[in-house]
C-alpha cells in the first residue's frame, strides 16, 4: 500500500470558513482583531451595486485547522 507524504495530504484537506461583518463605527478595530485571529478580507458588498457606494458588509475567510485522519 502506497503512503501519501504528509505535506501532500495536508494540502488536500484544506478547508475554509467564511464570515460576513457589517460595516459600522468601530470597523477598523473589529477588522484588526479578526486579522489577528487569522481572518483575511476577500470581498465587500455594497447597498447599491455601484462602484462608488461605500461598503455595506465585508466578507472574510480563514483556513480551518483540522487534524489529519489516517485512512
PyMOL CGO cylinders between C-alpha atoms (Angstrom):
from pymol import cmd
from pymol.cgo import CYLINDER

trace = [
    CYLINDER, 0.00, 0.00, 0.00, 1.43, 3.40, -1.00, 0.3, 1, 1, 1, 1, 1, 1,
    CYLINDER, 1.43, 3.40, -1.00, 1.57, 6.16, 1.58, 0.3, 1, 1, 1, 1, 1, 1,
    CYLINDER, 1.57, 6.16, 1.58, 0.91, 9.81, 0.83, 0.3, 1, 1, 1, 1, 1, 1,
    CYLINDER, 0.91, 9.81, 0.83, 3.50, 12.24, 2.18, 0.3, 1, 1, 1, 1, 1, 1,
    CYLINDER, 3.50, 12.24, 2.18, 2.15, 14.43, 4.97, 0.3, 1, 1, 1, 1, 1, 1,
    CYLINDER, 2.15, 14.43, 4.97, 2.74, 17.64, 3.02, 0.3, 1, 1, 1, 1, 1, 1,
    CYLINDER, 2.74, 17.64, 3.02, 0.59, 16.48, 0.09, 0.3, 1, 1, 1, 1, 1, 1,
    CYLINDER, 0.59, 16.48, 0.09, -2.10, 15.03, 2.36, 0.3, 1, 1, 1, 1, 1, 1,
    CYLINDER, -2.10, 15.03, 2.36, -2.45, 18.27, 4.30, 0.3, 1, 1, 1, 1, 1, 1,
    CYLINDER, -2.45, 18.27, 4.30, -2.87, 20.30, 1.11, 0.3, 1, 1, 1, 1, 1, 1,
    CYLINDER, -2.87, 20.30, 1.11, -5.69, 18.02, 0.02, 0.3, 1, 1, 1, 1, 1, 1,
    CYLINDER, -5.69, 18.02, 0.02, -7.59, 18.64, 3.26, 0.3, 1, 1, 1, 1, 1, 1,
    CYLINDER, -7.59, 18.64, 3.26, -7.62, 22.46, 3.19, 0.3, 1, 1, 1, 1, 1, 1,
    CYLINDER, -7.62, 22.46, 3.19, -10.95, 23.87, 4.31, 0.3, 1, 1, 1, 1, 1, 1,
    CYLINDER, -10.95, 23.87, 4.31, -12.03, 27.44, 4.86, 0.3, 1, 1, 1, 1, 1, 1,
    CYLINDER, -12.03, 27.44, 4.86, -14.68, 29.16, 6.91, 0.3, 1, 1, 1, 1, 1, 1,
    CYLINDER, -14.68, 29.16, 6.91, -16.30, 32.44, 5.94, 0.3, 1, 1, 1, 1, 1, 1,
    CYLINDER, -16.30, 32.44, 5.94, -17.73, 35.33, 7.91, 0.3, 1, 1, 1, 1, 1, 1,
    CYLINDER, -17.73, 35.33, 7.91, -19.63, 38.48, 6.96, 0.3, 1, 1, 1, 1, 1, 1,
    CYLINDER, -19.63, 38.48, 6.96, -19.12, 41.63, 9.05, 0.3, 1, 1, 1, 1, 1, 1,
    CYLINDER, -19.12, 41.63, 9.05, -21.42, 44.62, 8.78, 0.3, 1, 1, 1, 1, 1, 1,
    CYLINDER, -21.42, 44.62, 8.78, -19.70, 47.96, 8.48, 0.3, 1, 1, 1, 1, 1, 1,
    CYLINDER, -19.70, 47.96, 8.48, -20.03, 50.22, 11.49, 0.3, 1, 1, 1, 1, 1, 1,
    CYLINDER, -20.03, 50.22, 11.49, -18.34, 52.78, 13.70, 0.3, 1, 1, 1, 1, 1, 1,
    CYLINDER, -18.34, 52.78, 13.70, -15.55, 50.60, 15.08, 0.3, 1, 1, 1, 1, 1, 1,
    CYLINDER, -15.55, 50.60, 15.08, -14.89, 48.70, 11.85, 0.3, 1, 1, 1, 1, 1, 1,
    CYLINDER, -14.89, 48.70, 11.85, -11.12, 49.25, 11.89, 0.3, 1, 1, 1, 1, 1, 1,
    CYLINDER, -11.12, 49.25, 11.89, -10.82, 47.85, 15.42, 0.3, 1, 1, 1, 1, 1, 1,
    CYLINDER, -10.82, 47.85, 15.42, -13.02, 44.86, 14.56, 0.3, 1, 1, 1, 1, 1, 1,
    CYLINDER, -13.02, 44.86, 14.56, -11.00, 44.08, 11.41, 0.3, 1, 1, 1, 1, 1, 1,
    CYLINDER, -11.00, 44.08, 11.41, -7.71, 44.37, 13.30, 0.3, 1, 1, 1, 1, 1, 1,
    CYLINDER, -7.71, 44.37, 13.30, -8.92, 41.90, 15.95, 0.3, 1, 1, 1, 1, 1, 1,
    CYLINDER, -8.92, 41.90, 15.95, -10.19, 39.47, 13.31, 0.3, 1, 1, 1, 1, 1, 1,
    CYLINDER, -10.19, 39.47, 13.31, -6.93, 39.80, 11.36, 0.3, 1, 1, 1, 1, 1, 1,
    CYLINDER, -6.93, 39.80, 11.36, -5.01, 38.82, 14.49, 0.3, 1, 1, 1, 1, 1, 1,
    CYLINDER, -5.01, 38.82, 14.49, -7.18, 35.68, 14.62, 0.3, 1, 1, 1, 1, 1, 1,
    CYLINDER, -7.18, 35.68, 14.62, -6.22, 34.73, 11.06, 0.3, 1, 1, 1, 1, 1, 1,
    CYLINDER, -6.22, 34.73, 11.06, -9.16, 36.20, 9.13, 0.3, 1, 1, 1, 1, 1, 1,
    CYLINDER, -9.16, 36.20, 9.13, -8.49, 37.76, 5.69, 0.3, 1, 1, 1, 1, 1, 1,
    CYLINDER, -8.49, 37.76, 5.69, -10.72, 40.14, 3.72, 0.3, 1, 1, 1, 1, 1, 1,
    CYLINDER, -10.72, 40.14, 3.72, -11.80, 38.52, 0.44, 0.3, 1, 1, 1, 1, 1, 1,
    CYLINDER, -11.80, 38.52, 0.44, -14.55, 40.88, -0.69, 0.3, 1, 1, 1, 1, 1, 1,
    CYLINDER, -14.55, 40.88, -0.69, -17.09, 43.57, 0.07, 0.3, 1, 1, 1, 1, 1, 1,
    CYLINDER, -17.09, 43.57, 0.07, -20.75, 44.13, -0.71, 0.3, 1, 1, 1, 1, 1, 1,
    CYLINDER, -20.75, 44.13, -0.71, -22.49, 47.41, -1.33, 0.3, 1, 1, 1, 1, 1, 1,
    CYLINDER, -22.49, 47.41, -1.33, -26.03, 48.52, -0.63, 0.3, 1, 1, 1, 1, 1, 1,
    CYLINDER, -26.03, 48.52, -0.63, -26.37, 49.66, -4.21, 0.3, 1, 1, 1, 1, 1, 1,
    CYLINDER, -26.37, 49.66, -4.21, -24.43, 47.71, -6.76, 0.3, 1, 1, 1, 1, 1, 1,
    CYLINDER, -24.43, 47.71, -6.76, -22.39, 50.77, -7.71, 0.3, 1, 1, 1, 1, 1, 1,
    CYLINDER, -22.39, 50.77, -7.71, -18.63, 51.04, -7.61, 0.3, 1, 1, 1, 1, 1, 1,
    CYLINDER, -18.63, 51.04, -7.61, -18.77, 54.40, -5.82, 0.3, 1, 1, 1, 1, 1, 1,
    CYLINDER, -18.77, 54.40, -5.82, -21.03, 53.20, -2.97, 0.3, 1, 1, 1, 1, 1, 1,
    CYLINDER, -21.03, 53.20, -2.97, -19.39, 52.62, 0.44, 0.3, 1, 1, 1, 1, 1, 1,
    CYLINDER, -19.39, 52.62, 0.44, -19.10, 49.01, 1.65, 0.3, 1, 1, 1, 1, 1, 1,
    CYLINDER, -19.10, 49.01, 1.65, -22.21, 47.62, 3.34, 0.3, 1, 1, 1, 1, 1, 1,
    CYLINDER, -22.21, 47.62, 3.34, -20.54, 44.42, 4.56, 0.3, 1, 1, 1, 1, 1, 1,
    CYLINDER, -20.54, 44.42, 4.56, -17.09, 42.87, 4.44, 0.3, 1, 1, 1, 1, 1, 1,
    CYLINDER, -17.09, 42.87, 4.44, -16.53, 39.19, 3.62, 0.3, 1, 1, 1, 1, 1, 1,
    CYLINDER, -16.53, 39.19, 3.62, -13.71, 37.40, 5.46, 0.3, 1, 1, 1, 1, 1, 1,
    CYLINDER, -13.71, 37.40, 5.46, -12.24, 33.90, 5.32, 0.3, 1, 1, 1, 1, 1, 1,
    CYLINDER, -12.24, 33.90, 5.32, -9.72, 31.86, 7.27, 0.3, 1, 1, 1, 1, 1, 1,
    CYLINDER, -9.72, 31.86, 7.27, -8.35, 28.40, 6.92, 0.3, 1, 1, 1, 1, 1, 1,
    CYLINDER, -8.35, 28.40, 6.92, -9.77, 25.82, 9.28, 0.3, 1, 1, 1, 1, 1, 1,
    CYLINDER, -9.77, 25.82, 9.28, -7.13, 23.81, 11.07, 0.3, 1, 1, 1, 1, 1, 1,
    CYLINDER, -7.13, 23.81, 11.07, -8.18, 20.21, 11.42, 0.3, 1, 1, 1, 1, 1, 1,
    CYLINDER, -8.18, 20.21, 11.42, -6.05, 17.26, 12.47, 0.3, 1, 1, 1, 1, 1, 1,
    CYLINDER, -6.05, 17.26, 12.47, -5.16, 14.74, 9.77, 0.3, 1, 1, 1, 1, 1, 1,
    CYLINDER, -5.16, 14.74, 9.77, -7.08, 11.49, 9.99, 0.3, 1, 1, 1, 1, 1, 1,
    CYLINDER, -7.08, 11.49, 9.99, -5.29, 8.29, 8.99, 0.3, 1, 1, 1, 1, 1, 1,
    CYLINDER, -5.29, 8.29, 8.99, -7.04, 6.38, 6.21, 0.3, 1, 1, 1, 1, 1, 1,
]
cmd.load_cgo(trace, "trace")
